[in-house]
Amino acid sequence: MNKYFSVVTAVVVLTSATFLSSCKKEGVAEGNDIIIGEYASMTGQTATFGQSVHAGAVLAIDEINQGGGIIGKKIVLKSEDDQSKTEDATAAVQKLINRDKVIALLGEVASSRSKAGGPIAQQSKIPMISPASTNEDVTKIGDYIFRICFIDPFQGNALASFAKKSLGAKRAAVLQDTKQDYSIGLANAFRETFRKSGGDVVSEQAYSSGDKDFRSALTSIRATNPDVIFIPGYYNEVSLIVRQARELGITVPLLGGDGWDSDELTKGAEQQFNNTYLSNHFSVEDPDAAVQNFVTKYKAKFQKDPDAMAALGYDAARILTQAITRAGSTDAAKLRDAIAATKDFNGVTGKITLNAQRNAEKPITILKIVNGKYHFAQRIGPNGETQTDFKTGDTPVTAPAK
Ligand code: PHE
């Protein structure tokens, strides 16, 4: 009796295991769900990047599921925390693909980590959409790797033009993080455009992610008397760099890119951040109705304002799910083609069209930090044209062009 029972049990277990693994191959689990993977820095040095992008994606997916899901199925988001470490990003992608059998991936924010996870997605032919990695090389990994943000040659160009034309700077200093591909690429783009437009790069200094004392680099920069200092880093270090620069008596405008964006950037140093600017993907001040609707929903769910990563996470999840709907399937090649065909998507980070390089063509916003708050300074269109110029950035008087 016992023997008979155990044989039956074994057969049942085996059958359901075979059933599950055959279903998982197509990324559709037992509950008829579509499994999407996400790898993000939920903890560690740039924890707000992962937490925000995750919150944005969750908001989008919850809305879609509440509306009945897509192609008759619900979406399940499986998240892996890479702890802000490049090595862990690779392992996270491996887990999501091999263990969870995800049909597509969202991630990462930091370019170095997308470059670590991307090759695994490409080899496995699992479409990956980076919400926020702006380094040029990320999408060069292969034809399954996409992004929905602009790229650093565009961002660096916009910042250099802003420094030259709007701030009137002739002499720029650059302080870059040599541990991050993002920082190196953005510094290169800025330097090139600033020089081309007739400016001088008078000082170049470097640091590494995790450093805490930037005084000697800043002292060298101060000696060269720049009109502006460009700091293409992440918020954690930038937060300290700006405080230390002001303590050393450096009063000139300080300028950075999207990596500055975090609600932790200016905390406790709001005054020292006056006369600083950053480029970004999004502003809560954008009067566009879709943006304001997103801000309201996000605030209701998470009790705080969305930052750029949250907005990008929201857009990335929606672009992916729309592509699944258009493909009518989760088949990898069909889904890849559907993502590639994204055109004029009305995102909360602007109108998004993916080009042949799988990069997004969209506008960029320059923000001015005033008493710890980000205000619109300028909106620059996908072809480098100034769409809106607020001159001082203090008062967002007109609706910015989209
Ligand atoms: N663009 C940054 C990178 O490529 C990441 C980032 C995006 C940070 C948006 C903040 C906001 O590493």
Residues whose N, C-alpha, C, O or C-beta is under 5 A from the ligand:
A	BS01	LIG	V109 A110 S111 A132 S133 T134 N135 Y182 D258 G259 D261 A308 M309
